[in-house]
Amino acid sequence: SYEDFVQGLRPDTDDNEVLTFEKRDGIFKKIADRALKNLKDEVKKKNYVIIIDEINRANISRVFGELITLIEVDKRSHGQIPLETKLPSGDKFMVPSNLYIIGTMNTADKSIALLDIALRRRFEFEAMYPLYDIKDKTINDAEILKKLNDRIIETKGHDFQIGHSFFMGSNGDTYDLNKTMNNKVIPLLLEYYMNDEKEVKGILLTAGLTIEENAWPLRITGKNDKSI
């Protein structure tokens, strides 16, 4: 919420158990104040970064409030037309030019709102699609992942591709194709395709996988060596 992100009032009680409301800065205001102080102080200048994961899971216009205008490059502290606003508490606030905002979002999740146009035009968008070869990293069964995604692109679109992280060992776990497909990838495909068994089977077969007979949910038993 705006109160968590910028500034808000939080209930508190004193020793006499009298309810009071205390003004508290949100995470964005805290880092903005630090960044602005760095610009004003005679110290080594630094850049500050705030990363907002799953940025589209909140009502972004309400969370950002007046920041929708202030985060524009030319409206920041060292922009061409720097703007300062007064928060509901009366505090003056300005977005520093050395603060960078990075937001991540899963565009395949259509059940949540995408960024509205007013905020969208204030960000640069960088697509992060699956990779099949990463220097000094191992992507197991990359050829299977590529075939899965090629078929998904044809039938569903680029935003629904399977990420390469599913095919990389993590936290010391040993990679296992069947476990990865049966426990992670296939359930995701069934959700994407509304439990369309025929469609998902077609994708799995195209990728060169052997499907367990009469199993539901769908499961694979391994690679089909004849098609790989």
N, C-alpha and C positions, 0 to 999 in steps of 0.2 A: 504494500500500500504506500501511498504518498508519505504517510507518517513514519513508515519503516525506512523509506528511501531518502527522503529529504529532511523533514522535521515534523514532530508532532508532540502531543501531550500524553504523558503516561501517568496513570493513577499510582499513588503511593500513600503510605500511612506513616505518621510520625510516632513518637513514643506514646503519645496519648491516644493513638489509634484514630486520629482525625484524618479523614480522607483528603488528600491534596493532589494536585495535578502538576507534574514536573515537566518542563520543556526538555526534550531530548532530541539531539541531532541524529538523523538517519545516516546510513553508511555512505551515501553519495555526498552529503554535505561534509562529513568528516574528512573524506579523502580530498574533496575540493578545497577545503580550508587548508589542508596540509600542502597541497600543490600550489595554492595561491601564496602561502607564506614562503614557500621555496622561491617563488619568482620575485618576491619583494625583498627577501633577505640577501645580504651580500655573501652568498655561499655558492658552491658549485651547483649549477642549475641541473635539475633532474626532470625526467618525464614520469608521470604517474598513470597507471592503468587500472581500470575497474572492469572486471569481466562478469557479465550477467548471463548465466546459463539459462537456457529455455526462456528467453526474454519474452516470447509471445504467450506465455502461460498466465500473464497478469493483464489487467486492463491498463495497457501501457500509457495511454493518454492520461488516465487518472493518476498513475504512479508518478509520471514525469511532471505533470502540472505545467507550471510556467517554464520548466526546463526545455520544453519543446522549442521555444524560441532561443533561449540562452545557450543551448549547445551548438548552435550554428557557429562556424569558424569566425565569421566577421563580427559576431555579437559577443565573443569571449573577451577576456581581460585584455589581450593584446591584439585584438582584431581591429578592423577599420572603424567599426562603430560599436565599441564595447557598451554593453548594457548591464545595469545593476537593477535588481528587483528587491522588493521588500516582502519578506515571508509573512505569513499570517501572524507570527509572533512579534513582528516588528523588526527582526534582524535583517540587515542588508546582506544580499547574497549575489555573487558573481561567479560564473564558471571560468576557471583559469584555462589559458591556452595550452598548458602543458599537461592537461588531463585527457586521456584517451578512453573512449567507451567502446568496449567490444561486447557484442551480444551474440549468443548462439541460439539457433532455433532449428527444429526438425520440420521442414516444410511438408513432409509426408503426413503429419498429424493434422488432419483436416477437422478434427473435433474441437480444436481450439482456434481462437481468432488469430489471423495474421496481423502484422503491423498495419495501422491505418496509414493513409496516404500522407498525412501531415508529418508523421514521424518517419515514415519510410524514406522520404526525399532528403532527410537529414543524415542518412547513413549511406555508406558504400557497401554494396553486397558482394560477397565472395562465395562462390559455390564450392563446397567441399565434398566431392564425389569419391567413391571408392578407388583405392589404388591397388595395383596388382604386383608392384615391385617397389620396395623401399630399401634404400641403402642401409646395410648393416642390420636389417630386420628380416624376419622370415614370415612370409605369408604362405601358409600351407594350402595345398590344393588350389592354387591361384587360377588354374585353368577351369576348375569347376565353378569357382566364384564368378569368373568372367562369363561363362556360359549362362549361369543363373541370371546375371544382371542384363546380359544382352536380350534375353527373353522377356525379362521384366520391363525393360525399356520399350520393347515392342508392344506389350500388352497393357502396361500401366503408366509408364512415363519415367523420366529420369529421377524424380524425387523419391521413388519407392525402391531404389536399389539397396542391396544388402551390403552393409559396411564390411570393410576388410578386417576390422578388429575381431569379428567372430572367428576368423580363421588364423588368429595369432594366439600363441600361448600366453597366458597372463597369470600373475601371482604364483609362478612356479608350477602351474597345472600342465600336465602333458596333453598335447593336442590330440583329439580323437574326432575323426570326421563324423562317424555315426552319432556320437553324443552331441556334437555341435549342431548337426542338421536336425536330429530328432527333438532335441530339447530347446533349441533356440530359433533356428532358421525356419523350419517347417511351421511351427506355431505362428510365426510372424507372417509367413506367406498365406496361411489359412485366414488370418485376420485381414490382410490386404485384399484377398480375393473372396471375402465373405463366405468362407467354407466351401468354395467351389472346388470339389474334389477333382473333377476332370481337368480344370485349368491348372491346379497345383501339380497334379501328376504329370501333366505335359511339360511343365517347367523342369521338374526333377528328372524326367527322362531325357529331355533335351540336354541337361547338364551331365548326362552319362552316369546316372545313379540308378541302383536297383531298388525297387519298391517292395516292401514286405506285403505279401498277399493278405487280403481280408483284414487289414489292420485299420483301426480308426481311433484316434487321429492317425493320419498317414505317418509311416515310418520307412526309413531306408535300411537296407542291410549292408550297403557298401557300394563300391563302384562297379559299373558294368564295363568290364575290361574290353568288351567288343566295341564299345562306342567311344572310349577314351583314346 
